[in-house]
Amino acid sequence: MKYKLTTYKTLTGNKEILELTEDAYGQWIIYQNKKPKFHVNCFDFKNESNQILNSLLLSQQKTIKEILSSINKKNNTNLSIEKAPMLEIKVDSKLKELNLEPLPLEWVS
């Protein structure tokens, strides 16, 4: 899948953020240890992990940050969603082809 890799110049140096090419409701790029690792799409019902996340988000009214926090505590992981810095200057943006997997099923079960 194609993603947009954007480089920002910040007060502390350059920061690269991998983003979806379009704004998409119910989709996130999940970072593990500050590196893009997973792509969550709550409306991709072909994957059981995404189905469980959809249920947690919609029926249990949890936020994606609450779910990631719970996964981090339970599995001793470092998952996060990276955002563009508050004070930034966009330096470069390019498309990058990556194969990001959904979150592992055992983490969301």
WORACOR-V18711 format. One record per residue. N is the residue number from 1. NEAR is the number of other ideal C-beta (glycine too) atoms within 12 Angstrom. Layout:
n = <N | N>
near = <NEAR | NEAR>
This chain:
n = <1 | 2 | 3 | 4 | 5 | 6 | 7 | 8 | 9 | 10 | 11 | 12 | 13 | 14 | 15 | 16 | 17 | 18 | 19 | 20 | 21 | 22 | 23 | 24 | 25 | 26 | 27 | 28 | 29 | 30 | 31 | 32 | 33 | 34 | 35 | 36 | 37 | 38 | 39 | 40 | 41 | 42 | 43 | 44 | 45 | 46 | 47 | 48 | 49 | 50 | 51 | 52 | 53 | 54 | 55 | 56 | 57 | 58 | 59 | 60 | 61 | 62 | 63 | 64 | 65 | 66 | 67 | 68 | 69 | 70 | 71 | 72 | 73 | 74 | 75 | 76 | 77 | 78 | 79 | 80 | 81 | 82 | 83 | 84 | 85 | 86 | 87 | 88 | 89 | 90 | 91 | 92 | 93 | 94 | 95 | 96 | 97 | 98 | 99 | 100 | 101 | 102 | 103 | 104 | 105 | 106 | 107 | 108 | 109>
near = <22 | 17 | 26 | 25 | 26 | 28 | 23 | 25 | 18 | 18 | 12 | 11 | 13 | 18 | 25 | 28 | 30 | 34 | 31 | 28 | 21 | 11 | 10 | 18 | 15 | 20 | 28 | 35 | 36 | 38 | 27 | 25 | 15 | 16 | 18 | 30 | 28 | 35 | 32 | 39 | 29 | 29 | 17 | 22 | 16 | 10 | 22 | 19 | 29 | 29 | 24 | 28 | 40 | 27 | 19 | 28 | 27 | 18 | 12 | 14 | 11 | 21 | 16 | 30 | 18 | 18 | 32 | 33 | 18 | 22 | 32 | 21 | 14 | 16 | 18 | 11 | 23 | 17 | 34 | 25 | 28 | 25 | 17 | 22 | 21 | 11 | 12 | 20 | 17 | 21 | 19 | 17 | 18 | 17 | 16 | 23 | 13 | 21 | 13 | 25 | 22 | 30 | 38 | 24 | 17 | 13 | 29 | 32 | 17>
